[in-house]
Amino acid sequence: MNINELAELINNDATIEGITLSGGEPLDYPKQLSRLFKKVNPHLTIILYSGFNIDEISVEPSLKRLLKMTDLAIVGRYNENLPHPFLGKKFVVMTDRINLNYFRPKYVIEYSLNGNKVTKTG
């Protein structure tokens, strides 16, 4: 699907409050993400998960621009030895539209249900 079609789907769905981008690695596609971010409704929140750390993002101009276009970036390498996936990550808040308490670890184990598939994290 091209970026224009994707942005149109997002913008035409009144139930969407924001978009979240996660792995693979979203920052491997800075041009495409920049185009998408510019086309989606500016009232939507944008959350970005990346395995890049903040130092890697800071030295690359295209990645810094993307970071400034997000409301929240959760960056850093995944470490399976930590008790929760968010531990060891840096939370980069760019706007006041995000409540960080929502992202604070509450449980050691989380289960995500998607149809008949159950994913366990933590």
VENHUPE-V508324 format. One record per pair of residues at least 12 apart in sequence whose C-alpha atoms are under 10 Angstrom apart, sorted by sequence separation. I is the first residue (numbers start at 1). GAP is how many residues later the second one is. If there is no record, write none. Layout:
# VENHUPE-V508324
{{I:GAP} {I:GAP}}
This chain:
# VENHUPE-V508324
{{21:12} {74:12} {76:12} {77:12} {91:12} {109:12} {110:12} {54:13} {75:13} {76:13} {77:13} {108:13} {109:13} {75:14} {76:14} {108:14} {74:15} {75:15} {76:15} {107:15} {73:16} {74:16} {75:16} {73:17} {74:17} {75:17} {86:17} {87:17} {105:17} {19:18} {48:18} {57:18} {73:18} {74:18} {86:18} {87:18} {48:19} {54:19} {72:19} {73:19} {74:19} {86:19} {47:20} {54:20} {56:20} {72:20} {73:20} {84:20} {85:20} {19:21} {27:21} {46:21} {53:21} {54:21} {55:21} {71:21} {72:21} {73:21} {84:21} {18:22} {26:22} {27:22} {28:22} {47:22} {48:22} {52:22} {53:22} {54:22} {70:22} {71:22} {72:22} {83:22} {84:22} {18:23} {25:23} {26:23} {27:23} {46:23} {47:23} {48:23} {49:23} {50:23} {51:23} {52:23} {53:23} {70:23} {71:23} {72:23} {84:23} {85:23} {17:24} {18:24} {25:24} {26:24} {27:24} {28:24} {45:24} {46:24} {47:24} {48:24} {49:24} {50:24} {51:24} {52:24} {53:24} {68:24} {70:24} {71:24} {72:24} {83:24} {84:24} {85:24} {18:25} {19:25} {20:25} {21:25} {22:25} {23:25} {24:25} {25:25} {26:25} {27:25} {45:25} {46:25} {47:25} {48:25} {49:25} {50:25} {51:25} {52:25} {67:25} {68:25} {69:25} {70:25} {71:25} {72:25} {83:25} {84:25} {85:25} {17:26} {18:26} {19:26} {20:26} {21:26} {22:26} {23:26} {24:26} {25:26} {26:26} {44:26} {45:26} {46:26} {47:26} {48:26} {49:26} {50:26} {51:26} {52:26} {67:26} {68:26} {69:26} {71:26} {72:26} {82:26} {83:26} {84:26} {17:27} {18:27} {19:27} {20:27} {21:27} {22:27} {23:27} {24:27} {25:27} {42:27} {44:27} {45:27} {46:27} {47:27} {48:27} {49:27} {50:27} {51:27} {67:27} {68:27} {71:27} {72:27} {7:28} {8:28} {11:28} {12:28} {16:28} {17:28} {18:28} {19:28} {20:28} {21:28} {22:28} {23:28} {34:28} {50:28} {72:28} {3:29} {7:29} {10:29} {11:29} {12:29} {16:29} {17:29} {18:29} {19:29} {20:29} {21:29} {22:29} {34:29} {37:29} {74:29} {2:30} {3:30} {6:30} {7:30} {10:30} {11:30} {27:30} {33:30} {4:31} {5:31} {7:31} {8:31} {9:31} {10:31} {11:31} {30:31} {31:31} {34:31} {35:31} {38:31} {3:32} {4:32} {7:32} {8:32} {11:32} {30:32} {31:32} {34:32} {37:32} {3:33} {6:33} {7:33} {8:33} {11:33} {29:33} {30:33} {33:33} {34:33} {37:33} {2:34} {3:34} {6:34} {7:34} {10:34} {29:34} {30:34} {4:35} {27:35} {28:35} {30:35} {31:35} {34:35} {54:35} {87:35} {3:36} {4:36} {27:36} {30:36} {33:36} {53:36} {54:36} {85:36} {86:36} {3:37} {30:37} {52:37} {53:37} {54:37} {84:37} {85:37} {51:38} {54:38} {83:38} {84:38} {27:39} {50:39} {83:39} {27:40} {49:40} {82:40} {80:41} {81:41} {49:42} {80:42} {48:44} {47:45} {47:46} {46:49} {20:50} {45:50} {19:51} {46:51} {47:51} {20:52} {21:52} {22:52} {45:52} {46:52} {18:53} {20:53} {44:53} {45:53} {43:54}}
